[in-house]
Structure formats: structure tokens, C-alpha cells
Amino acid sequence: VDRANIRHVTGNAIVELDDAKGTFVTPRGRYAIDLFASFLRLHGKTYDYKILYANISRCFLLQLPSSTNMAFVISLDEPIRQGKQRYPHLVLQLASTPEVHVDVKLPPQDLDAFNGSLHQRMTGALPQLVATLFKHVVGKKVFTSGSFLTHTRTRAVKCALKANAGLLFPLEKSFFFIHKPPTYIRYSDVETVEFQRYTGQSGSSLSRNFDLVVTTQPVGDDDEPHDIMFSAIDRREFPELSQFLAAKKLRILCTHQQVQSKEPLGRTRYSDEGESVDDDEDSDFFDAGVNLDDDDGKHGNAKVKPYGRDVFKY
């Protein structure tokens, strides 16, 4: 949809989300979010930020394990700052229940251009509402978790980056670790991945955990490959994770004996065949769950379905 129809809107915010709607874990705190025609504003108790939509590169909506909460990530080309600390990724935790209402302050003639995706009042699960607003008002793609599943059928692997426990999401075209620090790695920038401290079933002393070392390619002529270690991964995640990364055609080191061991390879098989996303992108958020309430007219209430396969591309 061409956003030209809302660029002329000036003055008041198009959408207002109060600070009770969700909690930012990066940077930490509660911020109200106001969406304007060409920028958003974050209002906090100590800090306020104005972020131009042109400075937002992409967004992610990620399902958190063992929780109805979801993480919404706003990735920036130019990080915001708190003192000397830079934040290139803003991570907002959102609860999927209960349903909430959000008002979109656009006249009917402007809403027409969105073909039923935006309405003057929208109702549904907060994560899907926020993703829909960022996709259409902000005009940015919102990417979801993709096809990867852990041994417990969740979308993220529990691990640690340096001394910080967090979650590693193997997406369709990238890794994303949340939340401290949020770390985004495109597969196209990966030189090798290596599984360390994993011995399959043949080792005399089995470790309960293993590490995944991702080596990224040099950026400039004088740069060197950079290692990023995701440590303390439950060894039961190895079959699913190794299969998934192999299907992504990443160069995997030191795993011939591990992959050929008698350890079962897990329930999931991964393939690039039939993948519907762009070659350089992750799975795009699909807001087909936005439906009109028949009793409220064309620009009345809209109902957004909760998280499910009918709303997301996997």
C-alpha cells in the first residue's frame, strides 16, 4: 500500500499506545508509543525519543517459549542512545491476552487505501495489532519465526551470549538473539558455524550442553572474521538445530561424526523447497486475520485473530 495517503496528516498522533500496553526490555522501561505520519515517538519517565520511519530497517514478531507473550523488535539503521549506551534494536514484550482496542485516527478516505487492513477501531491480541500497525502505518515489513522448531516444539533455543541468558531464534534467513544484547546475524554474512562440546552418544562422558559458534565474514579489507558464541544449549536441541542449519546450506565445521552418530535426528525435516519468502528476507507477517465486524459499517470495528497459522506464514 502506498503510504502517500497519510503523509499529509500533521499534528496529532495517528495511533497512541499507552505505556501499560507493553514493557520494553531493551532499552529497559515503560514507554508510550505514538505513531505519526512519518515518525514515532517514545515517551518514558526519563527519556523521550523521536524515531523517523526512514531510520527503521525492519521489525520482527517472535513467539516466546512457554509463554503467551511475544517479543516485538524494531531494528534501527542509526541506534538511539542513553548516555554512552547505543541501542540498534528495541525489544518490546507484549502479552497476547486479554484482547485490547486500538483506535486509528485517520478519516475514512485515507483508510480506504489500506484495503481493509486498518480501521478506525481495531480489536484483537496486542502483538498482532502492533505488527499490523507497523506494517501499514509505519510501512515496514514485520518478520516472523519461520519453520524452525526445537525438541519441545517452540521457536527459540535457550542459550547464553557471554554471561547473559537469552533466546536464539533461527529464522529463515538470519539468527536473532534476544535480549541482552539483541543480536542480528544474516546467514549471508556467516562464514562458518561450529558445534562445540557435543559428543553425540559415543563420548565417554556426555555433556548436558553444547555451544554454537557463529563466525561472520570480514566486513572490510582490514577486518577479520568475528566469532559469536551461543553457549549452554541443551544437548537435546542438536538434531533439530543441526538439521535446520544444514538445510540453510551454512558451512558447518567438525560435525561429520556427530551427524553420522546413532543419535536420532529428531522429528523435523527441513528443506528450502517451496519457501515463499524473498531470498534475502525472513518470513513476512501476514495480517489476513483482520476482519470487519459486520454490524459496525465499513470503517467501524476490526477484529484481529490471535496468533496462529491462519495469521502467520511459517
Secondary structure, 3 states (H helix, E strand, C coil): CCCHHHHCCCCCCCEEECCCCEEEEECEECCEEEECCCEEEEECCCCEEEEEHHHEEEEEEEECCCCCEEEEEEEEEEEEEECCEEEEEEEEEEECCCCEEEECCCCHHHHHHHCCCCCCEEEECHHHHHHHHHHHHHCCCEEECCCCCCCCCCCCEEEEECCEEEEEEECCCEEEEECCCCEEEEHHHEEEEEEECCCCCCCCCCCCEEEEEEEECCCCCCCCCEEEEEEEEEHHHHHHHHHHHHHCCCCEECCHHHHCCCCCCCCCCCCCCCCCCCCCCCEEECCCCEEECHHHCCCCEEEECCCCCCCECC
